[in-house]
Amino acid sequence: MYIPPPVPPPQLVPVPRLDAAPPCALPPPPPDAVVQESRERLRQRQAQFLVFAALPGGLTSLVVHLGLLIGLAVYALTQPFLGDRTISVEVVPSVDEVTEDLVELTVDIPPLLDDIVEAPLAETQTWDDATLEMPDQVLDAQLLDLLAPRMTSASDPVLGGGVESGFVAPRVRGGELATRAQRRRQALAYGATMDSENAVDLALEWLVRHQRSDGSWSFQHRAGDHQCPACLCSAEGRAGAENGATGMVLLALLGAGHTHREGQYRESVTGGLRYLIQRQKPDGNLMDASGNMYSQGLATLALCEAVAMTRYTDQRSVAAAGAGDAESAEAATPSAFAQPIDFVELSDAAQRGVQFIEYAQHAGGGWRYTPLQTGDTSIVGWQLMALKSGYLAGLSVDPQVVKRSVVFLDSVAEDQVGSCYGYMSGTRRTRVPVGSASATTAIGLLCRMYTGWPRNHPGMTLGVKRLMLSRQPNKGMYFYYYAMQVMHHYGGADWQEWNDGFRNDLVKQQRRQGREAGSWLFRGAHDDAGRLYCTAMAAMCLEVYYRYSPIYGDEAVAATTADDR
């Protein structure tokens, strides 16, 4: 794959290097194409339907064939351009000598992922009908004055609702995760394609085949007794970290609407949840030796999402669900996993996991490998996601913990508006040149969304521009996992451009042949966590359309655009 040569950067005073993240046994997470029917084609189909009702039967065949020819012509003329794009940004020529004259820099954006391999689709049940229409494209807001309002102080009220918890989203029926149950209705409306949904299904099949007989998963996916006989799937992770791996795969299954009460993989979800409940210590500790607080955040997040997705489910659905069906018999885990999990047992485990996260927070507002350590942005992201899902699930979450996390985010900001973030510290400089963003910037922006920043906050608008400039090969799935969520929540034209390119490239990267069919393996930062890690993270990226409802809804996106005109 061709990657354009880099553009020489402007002469800038180097930004002081942040502390490098020390190696850990559990790597971070240490933690297509669908035919998008244009409105013109949709009107043609509706018109065709009216014609069928009005014409005599003898002309129907002629109308059908003419319609097909017209449709093919429209399709051929409306395919999106998938080549390289350019983005214009403005950067200052020097950090020490800030002037009013800005330099315009045009940067060529290469394809998002490298080593794209065209491969035939595996034989599987796939989607064959796009029934929903894409929403109207909304133009993005113009970049605001970077030296206007500074970052929200931790003492300021949280904007956008949910003030009593520290989070933006209020509690709603289904914990705001109910859209997952309507996956097929939501997916195409919010940016998925038939190919991307088929890729998710293939990924889940591969993951379930590697579930072990005790209900767990391991980043060392060849270890243990599982349903990939004499497993030869390559690229194991460096550590097992069973609690963290089990939590991560459960998140991929839950993200597609599978719970322990319903769905094709309900037995697999049951087995995974039961494994975590049995491994949890009385104080809520879900860390494992090689996973530390990463595992705590991942496992607690999975438990909380399971509670949120099933809290309002009629208990009688457990009996109605049965122990499986013929469609899922081959992919399901052993029948012992069909034993129902009591809701009280599940919610109690989730609540204790939340309480352990609250206990483990450092006084400065962050989390790190072990409880009460000075925080780092990477681990903070998983803990805040777990706390937010716990809140959405109706669990008790201490709002002071969330407020302290805002103090930490302020401390690791690299500029005064909060558009980029460091690992354990930040410089809070007046201006930082727009350039390639790291995973910690994507994490920081997502946490800001959770804790109340509006869409038109200067730090958010500039942060999104940084992410748009960072779509490069070998960035690693850890960066893309968080950045995909930020762009999805942000919405507008930037999201549509990001999604169209990244989604299609990601689908093309999936392995489609042999025992590894359905999995991914990348060579970016932290991707040495192995094939199971890469597959779960990629699947969650392609589930973003229905994993969470966008924080900034259509009205917020439209209002921001109108304000900047």
N, C-alpha and C positions, 0 to 999 in steps of 0.2 A: 504494500500500500504506500502510495506516495505521500510524504509529509513535507510541506514546503519548508525551506530553510528559515531559521528564526530571523526576525527583524532585529537589528542591533538596537538595544535599549537606549533611551536618552541618558545623558550623563547625569547621574544622580548620586547623591551621597548615600553610601550603602546603609541599609537599615540594620541596626545591631541584631546579631543572630540570637534567637531565643534558645533557651535550654533545649537540647535535643531530647526527644522522648527516649527514656531508657528502654532497652528491650524487655519484653515480658513474655512469659511462656504462652499466654493466650494472646495472639496478635490482635490488634484492634480489628473486627471490633475489638478490638482490644480493650474493641469492642473489642408481512407485512403486508404483498402489502394489502391491507384491507382497502377495498374501494370506498373511499370516503365520498359519499354521495353529496355532490354540490347541490346547492339550492336549485340551480337550474335543472339538474337531472331529476331532483325530487319532484319539481313541478311537472316535468315530462311524464314521470311515472303516474302522478295523480291524474294528469290529463288523459293518459292512456286508459286509466281505469274508467273515466267517464265515457270515453269513446266506446269501450267494450259494452257498456250498458246501453248505448244509444244505437249502435250500428246493427244491421241485420247480421245473422250468424255467418252468412257467406263471405263477409268481408273481414271477419275477425282474424283469420290466418294472415291476411295481407298486413293488417295493422300490427300484429305481433312481430312479424319479420322486419317491418319498417322500424318499429320501436327498438328492436335489438340492434339494428344497424346504427341508428342514431345514438343509442347508448354507448356502443363501442367507440364511435367517433368522439363523443364527449370525453370518455375515459382517456383516450389517447392524447387528447389536447389539454387535459387538466392535471397531468401528473406533476407533482411538485419537483422543483429542482433540488437535487440532493448533493450537489457539489459543494465546493468550499464557499464559505461566506466571509464577508469582512465586516468589522465593527469599528466605528470611529469613536475614539475616546479622547479626553483632554487630560493631559498631565502637566505638572509644573516642571520646568527645566532644572530646578534645583530645590533641595529641601531647605537650605540655609538662606537662599536668596529668592524669596517668594515675590513675584511681580504680578502685575495685572495681566500681562501678555501670556497667553497659554499656547502651548504647542499642540497641534492636531496630529495625532498618530493613527495611521491605518494599519490594523493587524490582520493578517490572513489567519483564518481559523481552520485548522486541519480537521479531517474526520475525527470523530470522538474517540473511537477505539481502533486499535491496530490489529493486524493479523486476521482480517475478516476472511472467512473461508466460506465459499458457497458450497452448500451440501444439500442433497435431496431431503425432503421431509420424511421423518419416520412415519411408519404406518400407525395411525392413532385416530381416535375420534376427534374431529376438529369442527370448529365453527364454520358454517357455510352460508351465513346470511347476515348482512349488516342491516339491522332493523331500525337503528336510531340515527338521528341527524346530529352532526356536530353543532355545538352552540356558536353563536356569532363571535367572530374575532373582535376583541376589544383592544384598541391601541393602548400601549403602555404609557405611563406618565413620563414627562421629561425629567431629566435629572435636576434635582433642586440645588439651591445654593449650599455648598458643602459646609460653609462656616456659619450657617443659620443656627437653628436650635441645636443644643448639645444633647448628649444622651440623657434619657430619663433617669433622674436620681432614684436610688432605691427607696427613698422616703416618699416619692411621689405616688399618687394612686395609680393603680394599673388601669390602662386605657382599654376600652372595648368590652368590658363586662367581666364577670367572674372575680370581682375585686376581693371577695371574702376568702378566696382560695389562693390568690396570686396568679391564677391562670385566666386566659382569655375566655375560653369556651364555658358556657354554663352547663350544668347537668341537664341532660335531656333523655327521654326514653330511649333505651338501647345504647346509652353512653356515647352517642355520636358515632358509633361504629356499626350501626344497624344497616348502613348502605351495603355492607359486605354481603348480607343475605340476598340483596338484589344485584349481585355482581353482573349478571348478564344484561341487566337493564342499565347499569351505571357505566360499564366499561367504555363502550363506544362513544357515549355522550361526553366523556371527559378526557378523551385522547388516546384510548387503547385502539388496537386493531385486532382483526381476527388472528393474524399471525402472532401478535404479542400475547394474546390470551391462550393460544395453543402452546406457545413457549412456556407459559406459566404451568399449564397442565402437565407438560412433559417434565418440567423441573420438579413438580410435586411428586410425580411417579418415581423419579430417580431418588429423591430424598426419602420417600417412604420405604423403598427397597433397602435402604441402609439403616433403617431403625432396628435396634438390637432387641433381643428377646425380653429384656427387662424394661423396655419402653423408652430407653435412652437413645441419644445420638452422640457421636464423638467426632471431633474434627479429624481424628485418625480413623477415617470412615471404613477402613478394611478390618479393623479390629472387632472382635465379638461375633456372636451368632446373629446373622441377619439374613434377609431374603435376596441377597446378591450372591449366589453360591460360588464358592472359591473366588471371591471378589478379586478382580484384577484392575479395578478402576484406579487410575494413577493419581499421583499428587496428593498424598495425605498431608494433613497439617502437622505442625511440629509438636502439638500437645493435644491431649484428649479433651480436657475441660468439659466433662460430660454435662454438667449443669448449664454452662453457657451454650454449648452446642445444642442441647435439647431445647433450651429457651429460644434460640435463633430459628431452628427448624419449625418449632411450634408457631412462631410469629409468621412464618411464610404460609403455613397451613391456615391459621386463623385469618390471615390477611385475605385469603381467597374465599372466606366464608365457611370453612370447615370448622366445626366445634366438636366437643365431646357429646353433643346431643343430636347433631344432624350433619349431613354431608357425606360424601363418598369416603372420606378418611376419618370418620368419627372415632373408630377404634384406635387408630394411630394417635389421634389427639388425646384420647382417654389414657392410653398407655404413657404418653409423654408427660401429661399433667400428673398422673399418679406417681411417676418416677420422681418428679420434682417435690411433690408433697412428702413422699417418704424420705427423701434426702434432706429436707429442710430441718434445721435445728430448732429447738423450742423458742429461741430468741428471734427467729425469722431469718437466720443466716443461711444463704444459699450460695456462698462462695465455695469454689473448689480450689484445691492447692495451686493449680496452674492457671486459674481463671480470675482469682481475687474478686474485686468489686465489679469487674466487667461481667462476670457470671451472675453476680447479685442483681445487677440492673437488667440483664437479659432475661433471667428466669422470673424475676418479679414482674417485668413488663408482660411476659407471656401469661402469667397467672392473672394479672389485672385485666388484660384484654379478654381472656376467657370469661371472667366474671362479668365484664361490661356487655359482652355479646349474648350472655345467657340469663342475665338477671331477670328479665321480664318474660322468659320463655315459660309456657305452661308446663308444670311438672308432668302432666300426662303425656307430653311429647316424648318423654324418655321411653315409656312402654310402647308408644306407637312407632318409634323409630326402629325397634327390633334390633337384632344383632348383626345386621348387614344384609346385602342383597347380592344377586348374581353379578351385577355390574361391577361391584367393588370387591368381590371375593378374592380375586387374584392379587389385587394391590393392597388389601387390608392386612394388618398385622394379626398375630394370633388371637383367637376368639376370647382368650382370657382378658384382653383389653376392653372387651365390650361391657365389663362390669361398670355400672353407672357410678359417677362421682357425685356425692352428695353436695348440694350447693353450699351448705353451711361449711363443710369441710374445705371447699375450694376458696370461698371468700375469706375464711379465717387464715388460710395459708397466704393469700394475697395481702391481707391486711398486715400480717406479721412481717412479710417481705418489705412492705412500705415502711413499717416502723423501724426495721433494721437500717434501711437507707437513711431515714431521718436521724437515727442515732449516729451513723457513721459520718455524717457531714462535719467537715472542719469548721472551726469558728469563722474562718474567712469566707465561708459559703460554698466551698468546692468539695469534691471527692477525689480520692486517688486509689491506689492499689489496695491499701488496707484502711480500716476505719480510722477516722480522725487525722489522716495525713493531709498536708497542704494539697489543695486540689489541682487537677489538670483538666483542660477543656474536653479532652476526649472522653474521659470517664464521666464527667459531669453530664454530657449529652444523654447517655443511657439512663442515668439516675433520674434526670428531669422527665424523660419520656415515660419512665415507669410511674413517677409520681402523678403526671398528668393523666395517664390511663387509669390509675387508681382513683383519682378524683372523678373521672368520667364514669367509673364503675360504681360510684356511690360510696367509696371507702373514705375513711377519715384521713385527711392529709393536712399536716400542720402548715398554715399559711406562712409562718415565720421562716420555715425551711425554704420555701420558694423565694421569699424576699431576700434571704441571705444569699441565695444563688444569683440574684441580680447584682449584688455587691461583687461577687466573684467575676461575673461577666464584665462589669465595669473595669475590674482590675486587670483583665487580660486583653482589653481592647487596644488595638495598635494605633487608632486615631481617635480624635475627640468626638466623632459622630458615631463611632461603633460600626464601621463597615467592614472591618477585618479584625481577626482575633488570633492571639498567640496561644502557646501551649500552657505555660504556667505563669506567664507574666506578659505585660503589654507596655508599650511606650507612650500611648495616648498623645502622639504627636499631633501638631496642628493639621498637617496634611501628609498623607502617605500616597506615593504614586500608584495609579491604578495598574495592576499587573496580575499575574497568575495567583489565584487564591489557593490556600491550603485547605485540608479537611477541617482544621479547627475553625476556619472562617465560616464554612458551611454549617458546622455544629453551632457556633455562636449565633448565627443569624436565625437558625431554627429555634433555638432557645429564646431569643428575643421575640419571635412570633408568639411562642407559647406564653410568655410573661407580659404581653400587652402592647408591644410596639405596633402602631398603625401602619398601614401599607405605605403611606407617603412620608414616613420618617426618613430624614436624609441618610441615616445609616443603613436603612433597609434598601432604599433605591440605589445607592452607590454600591452596597454589598451585592445586589443582584447583578449589577454591571460587572463586578469583579468575577462572579461566577460565570457569567457569559463569556468572559475572556479566558476562562480556565478550562474550556472543553478541549482537552489534549489527550493524546494516547498516554497510557501508563500512569494516569492519575490515581488509579486504584479504585476498587469498588467501595472502599470506606468513604472516600470523597463523594463519589457519585450517589451513594445511598442517602446521605444527608442533603446534598445539593438538589437531588431530584425532589425531595420533600419541600425544600424551600421554594423551588421554582413552581411546583404544583400549587402550593398555598398562595404564592404571589400572583399567579395567573397572568392574563393579558397576552400581548403579542410576544413578550419575551419567553413566556412559558410555552407557547405554541411552537416557536422556533426551536427552543431547547428540546422539547419533547419529540418533535418530528425527526430530528437527527439522531438523538441518543437512543430512542426506542428502536428505530430500525436497525441501527448498527448493533445494538445489544442482541436483538433477535438473530441477526446473521452470525453472531459469535457463538451461539449455542451449538453444542455437539449434537449431531442428529443421527449418528450411526453407532452400532455396537453397544456394548454394555454401558458405556458412558453417555448414551443418548439421553438428552434432557439436561445435562449438566453443563457448567461453565468452568473455565480455568483462565485466569488472567495473570499478567506479570507486572502489575502496578504495585504501588506502595501498599504493604500489608497483605497483599494477595497470596503471600507464601503461607497464609493460614490454611490453605488447601482447597481442594475441589468442593467439599461440602460447604465450607464458608462462602466461596465464590458463588455457588449455586443458590444458596439461601438468600444472599444479599441481592443477587441479580433478580431473583423471583420477586423479592419485596419491592425492588425498583419498578418492575412491570405491574405490580399490584397497586401502585400509588394512586391510581384513578379511583379506587374505592376503599383503600385502607382507612383514610380519614376524609371527612368533608373539608373542603378548602376553608382555611381560617378567614381569608378575605373573600367573601362571596362576590357574585356578579355585581351587586349594587355597590360594594366598596371599590371594586376595580373601576367601574364606570364613573363613580364620584371622583376618584383620584385623577382620572384622565380629564374630566371636566374642569377640575380645579387648576390644572396646569395649562389649560388652553389660553 
